[in-house]
Amino acid sequence: MTVPFTRYLKTTALLSVAAVGLTACGGGSTPAATDTPAGSTQSPAAPAEKVEISYMHRLPDGKDMTKVADIVDRWNKENPNIQVTTTKFDGAASEMITRLDTDIAANNGPCLAQLGYGEVPEMFVKGLVMDVTAEAAKYQDQFGGAFGQMSVGGVTVGLPQDSGPLVYMYNEAEFKKLGLEVPTTSAEYADVAKKAAASGKYATVFLPDEAHYWLSGQAAGAGAVWYSAADDKWKVDTSDAGTASVASFWQGVLDDKSALVVKRWSEQWDKALAEGTIIGYTAAAWETGFALDSLDGTPFEGQWRVAQMPKFNDSDKTGPDGGSGVAVMKGCEHPAEAMQFNAWFNTQVDDLASQGLVPAATAVAKMPEKMERQFGGQDVMAELKIANERMSAEWSYIPGFSSVGPKMVEAASAAGAGSGKVADIFTVAKEASIASLKDAGLPVAEG
């Protein structure tokens, strides 16, 4: 990719702030680069004339969930001068990014869009999001640590919506039947998986199609920090002990056939779950909102529980798999009003929890009825809150992380099929990350 000189200057400058952002994330602090006082809860005045705000999202909107359109209808009735229309994007996250890129180039993009935290740096470097730092500061005290995930180098582009810490989901009844204990370490996890497999069940599942965020999140939980800044250059390192521990675990359970290898989003997955073959797996927190829908009315309903992700590399952390915010996109004509809605929408925590999200807002969501039923009355939200608190504060993404995914998925498919090794996934992740940064015209530290 040839980067025009002016673009090179721009991206190099952005690298500098992005590097600062990495430093800030590494220290677990939230960037602050605005003169606007943070923490104000005073609502902005309503605009004198009616404005229209468009919002594109990819929330599931499934059965028994409070639909996004219904939430927005409530806003529209209460705010006649700030009317919001929504578009639900049903494709994959990567496809929505492509759609946004295309629509914004054609001056037809939405004012607000849901972006994964891993996508924010990329959209920032491409200039597809707006700097709304001052507006965001007005609402900062309504959100927890995920507020920083919507910033790059002190420039805030929106507000957080949810987080996606990795957890362990398991069928408690099946575990008791097989005499299994919920694993708390990777060694226990491997042992449980082996005992379950001996009975024709799977207490762990290797998900090649989820390798991108799923495996990088596990590495983050094991203490890995793949991306950092050194001398105003990006540094990429996937050869740390935490990443190696994740590779060793998965290679072990693949070698002894104690992990089911199946795509997460496939008919084979649905069949194995419905037949009771899958009795446990490492999941993203947001899956608790819909993962068990197919078990409603079956003997398995109410048998599953949520636990913390087992420790890897003796780390007491977990890592992110997903989680997203709502950004103000380039071309939005009313960013202040868009942020007013943005703050309101993302503090409707009970509604968002019904969508299976772990809300990023500080308000505590009550347990949705569906979740209580599907998880046998367990206080799942309390368990997810603990997972949220365990999330690695050192982990962050690079601009272009979305382009790393296909290479990792390809390598994970080979590892799952036995024609490659799990360690190859992380080697490929490093190579693809460096290539992505260089393609964007961003300097990378060698070695």
Disulfide bonds with the S-S distance in Angstrom:
Cys111-Cys332 1.87
